[in-house]
Amino acid sequence: MTLPDPIALKAALNQNCQLFVGEDKTIEVDTTGYDLAGATKIEWWMAKSPYSLANGDVLIRKSLITGITLADPGLTIDIDAADTVSIKPELYYHELKLTLADGSIKVAMTGNILVRMSLQMETTP
């Protein structure tokens, strides 16, 4: 059993963090002030920049179905090693967007993610 290696962030602007290429990582997000119980959609994207619109510029996508889990008092975003293994070490942008029960859309968190190089030491059979 491995223990989680969380990054604790708040729902806010300028929530910056770092990942290593090929690393499993959990991002814990404190979303105090948002009613997630009735949320109809929760998405987190990591992209080349906040101006990224093309699919090739969005490098990681997570949603309630794929990698986001509700947790008191917020949520967790689980990033798998496979999500980052082919990403070039560089500075990227991330954003968490919520669609609430009343239909309103909220940008709950934004920031930069520094992806750092790491040795790929996985053993092969």
N, C-alpha and C positions, 0 to 999 in steps of 0.2 A: 504494500500500500504506500502510495506516495502522498505527501502532504501538499496541499495547494500552495502556490507561490503567488498570492494576490497582490494586485496593485489597487490601493484604495483611492478612489476619486469621488468628487461630488458632482451633482448635476449643476454645472456652471460653465462659464467660458474659461479658456486657457487651462484646461485640465490636461496637462502634459505627462507623458510616461515613456518608457522605453521597453523594447522587446529584443530578444536575440533571435537571429535566423534559426529556424528549426526547433524552437522552444515551445512547450506547452505553457500557457499563461492564463490566469484568471484575473479579470478586471472586475473589482467590486465597485458598484456605483451607488452612492447614497442619493436617493431621489426624494428626500423629504420635501413635502410641498406639492407633490404630484400624486394624484389618485390613480395608481397603476391597476387597481382591481378591475376597473371598468375599461381599461385601455383596449382598443380594438386592434392596434398595430404598434409594435415596438421594433425599431430597426437601428442597428449600429453599422456604420460603414467606415472602412479605412481606405483612403484614396490618395492619389498623388498630390492633390491640392483641393481647396474648397471650391475650385472652379471645374472640377472633374465632372463631366457629364457622360462621356463615352464609357461603355462597359470595360474597355481595356484599362481605363484610369482608376476604376474602383477595384481594389486588390483583395479586400476581404469584406464579406457581407454576413451579418448575423441578424437573426430575428428570433421571435419567441419559439418558432419551430426549429430553428437551426442555431443553437448556441447561446441564446439568452434565457436565463431562468430568473423568475421572480424570487426575491429573498428579502426578508425584513431587515432594514427599512429601505430597500431598493431592489437592485437586480445584479446579476452577475453575467459577464460576457466571457465565454470560454473560447479561447483561441488554441487551436491544435497545432502541433509542430508542422503538420502538413500544410497548414494555412500560410506559413511564413517561409518554408524551406526554399521556395523559388523567388523570394522577394529580395531585390537588391538593397543592401544596407544604405539607408538614406533617411531624410526627414520627410514624414508623411503627415497627413491631416486625418482626424477622425471626428465623427459626429454621431450623436444619439438623438433620434427623432421619435416622438410619441404621437400617436393619434388617440385622443382621449374619448371617453364615452359620449361626450356632447358633440363630437365631430371635429373639435379644434385640434390643430396640429401644433406641437410645441417642439422647438429645438432645445432639448434639455441639457446637452453637453457638447462642447467642441474642444479641440485642442490639437496638439502635435504629438506624434509618436516617432521617436527615434528608433529605427530598426538598426541594430548593431550586428556585425559579423560575429560568428562563433564557429568553432571547429565542429565538424560533423563527425562525431566519434561513435555513431551507432554501430553496433556489431552486426555482422552478417553471418548467417548460418554456414 
